């Protein structure tokens, strides 16, 4: 019961964030397998991602896979004679969402002539 409540809370609180699939060459190739890639918040669970995608796009989700990409290391300096240091950019989380047969999400707008 607690899991259902937390999923509903996550879905409601994250509804503010616009959920948009990534439009890259790699994700275009994944669409042939009915898989779409979404950048999501690190705190989101797979159940929350599934519920959010199903509500947002009116589709049936069969599988959700997530990954966290580590932030890139960047150098910084506090002046000409100060010792330079290294910091890291924020980590990013992506969700690979597979849809049921016959369901699609329009990502690449195609012009019809």
NORQUI-V387820 format. One record per residue. N is the residue number from 1. RES is the residue in one letter. BURIAL is b if it has 16 or more other C-alpha atoms within 10 Angstrom, else e. Layout:
# NORQUI-V387820
n->N res->RES burial->BURIAL
n->N res->RES burial->BURIAL
This chain:
# NORQUI-V387820
n->1 res->X burial->e
n->2 res->X burial->e
n->3 res->X burial->e
n->4 res->X burial->e
n->5 res->X burial->e
n->6 res->X burial->e
n->7 res->X burial->b
n->8 res->X burial->b
n->9 res->X burial->e
n->10 res->X burial->b
n->11 res->X burial->b
n->12 res->X burial->e
n->13 res->X burial->e
n->14 res->X burial->b
n->15 res->X burial->e
n->16 res->X burial->e
n->17 res->X burial->e
n->18 res->X burial->e
n->19 res->X burial->b
n->20 res->X burial->b
n->21 res->X burial->b
n->22 res->X burial->b
n->23 res->X burial->e
n->24 res->X burial->e
n->25 res->X burial->e
n->26 res->X burial->e
n->27 res->X burial->b
n->28 res->X burial->b
n->29 res->X burial->e
n->30 res->X burial->e
n->31 res->X burial->b
n->32 res->X burial->e
n->33 res->X burial->e
n->34 res->X burial->b
n->35 res->X burial->b
n->36 res->X burial->b
n->37 res->X burial->b
n->38 res->X burial->b
n->39 res->X burial->b
n->40 res->X burial->b
n->41 res->X burial->e
n->42 res->X burial->e
n->43 res->X burial->e
n->44 res->X burial->b
n->45 res->X burial->b
n->46 res->X burial->b
n->47 res->X burial->b
n->48 res->X burial->b
n->49 res->X burial->b
n->50 res->X burial->b
n->51 res->X burial->b
n->52 res->X burial->b
n->53 res->X burial->b
n->54 res->X burial->e
n->55 res->X burial->e
n->56 res->X burial->e
n->57 res->X burial->e
n->58 res->X burial->e
n->59 res->X burial->b
n->60 res->X burial->b
n->61 res->X burial->b
n->62 res->X burial->e
n->63 res->X burial->e
n->64 res->X burial->b
n->65 res->X burial->e
n->66 res->X burial->b
n->67 res->X burial->e
n->68 res->X burial->e
n->69 res->X burial->e
n->70 res->X burial->e
n->71 res->X burial->e
n->72 res->X burial->e
n->73 res->X burial->e
n->74 res->X burial->e
n->75 res->X burial->e
n->76 res->X burial->e
n->77 res->X burial->e
n->78 res->X burial->e
n->79 res->X burial->e
n->80 res->X burial->e
n->81 res->X burial->e
n->82 res->X burial->e
n->83 res->X burial->e
n->84 res->X burial->e
n->85 res->X burial->e
n->86 res->X burial->e
n->87 res->X burial->e
n->88 res->X burial->e
n->89 res->X burial->e
n->90 res->X burial->e
n->91 res->X burial->e
n->92 res->X burial->e
n->93 res->X burial->b
n->94 res->X burial->b
n->95 res->X burial->b
n->96 res->X burial->b
n->97 res->X burial->b
n->98 res->X burial->b
n->99 res->X burial->b
n->100 res->X burial->e
n->101 res->X burial->e
n->102 res->X burial->e
n->103 res->X burial->e
n->104 res->X burial->b
n->105 res->X burial->e
n->106 res->X burial->e
n->107 res->X burial->e
n->108 res->X burial->e
n->109 res->X burial->e
n->110 res->X burial->e
n->111 res->X burial->e
n->112 res->X burial->e
n->113 res->X burial->e
